[in-house]
Amino acid sequence: MARYAIGDVQGCYQPLRELLRRLRFSADRDRLLFVGDLVNRGPDSLEVLRFVRDLGGNAQSVLGNHDLHLLAHHFDPQRPLREGDTLQPVLDAPDREELMAWLLQRPLLLHDAPHGDLIVHAGLIPQWTARQATEQARSAEHALRATPEKFLAKMYGNKPDRWEDAESDADRHRFTINVLTRLRYCKADGTVNLKLKDAPEKVAAPWLPWFEHPHRRSAGARVVFGHWSTLGLRRQPGLLALDTGCVWGGALTAVDLDDPEASPVQTACPACQQPGE
């Protein structure tokens, strides 16, 4: 059995199927671990959702910011779609309710302690251990599933930008969502900057990629994440970044988590949108 981690699919169904063909994926033998953003911006979000759901226990995915964005539109039909969103086919699908019920049950974080892996969509603040991140993720998941309309209505926003400044449950859940699904850069004290999206060489101190801060308390786990197409594939001890810009004309990437010598497997993707859209 192989465990394959796969980067942001973002509605690119045909590249996903081609990637699995190259992996020689077998649903009765292998497991797929998606780092989130199964949907949006690509042309076939509906097909991706149906396919991953139908894999059952052979596939797991954490929630990304675009997956949460889809849930927000499902539970609030009056919310206008953004320019560049390609979610309408999902919202018009006859099996929309079943798909959204399945998506709502996806976790914000997967902690595979026996293998030492921590899978999130975006990142972690330096102050969180793997256990603390898991606890905050579970708390937010519970609140999301209990009252999704209420939770998703309060999810959007960049404040608070420090964990210590969260004064209510809504603040704490928003901060958790922002860290796990949107984070790229933060300060050593855990202040997050959700507007910075460039590659690390273009961003000045005191802002650093969340994983480059000394004494990061989650460093004992291998953190597997996506979300950051300008960072691209990065594979180093304790870290695996997998967003290689599929929807922008880059590639969709898979890595065998149990074989450190195995080369990443990639399939090229046609550009569905232009960067910055």
Buried (B, 14 or more C-beta within 10 A) or exposed (E): EBBBBBBBBBBBBBBBBBBBEEBEBEBEEBBBBBBBBBBBBBBBBBBBBBBBBEBEEBBBBBBBBBBBBBBBBBBEEEBEBEEEBBBEBBBEBEBBEEBBEBBBEBBBBBBBEEEEBBBBBBBBBBBBBBBBBBBBBBBBBEBBEEEBEEBBBBBEEEEBBBBEEBEEEBBBBBBBBBBBBBBBBBBBEBBBBBEBBEEBEEBEEEBBBBBEBEEBBBBEBBBBBBBBBBBBBBEEEBBBBBBBBBBBBBBBBBBBBEEEEEEBBBBEBEEBBEEEE
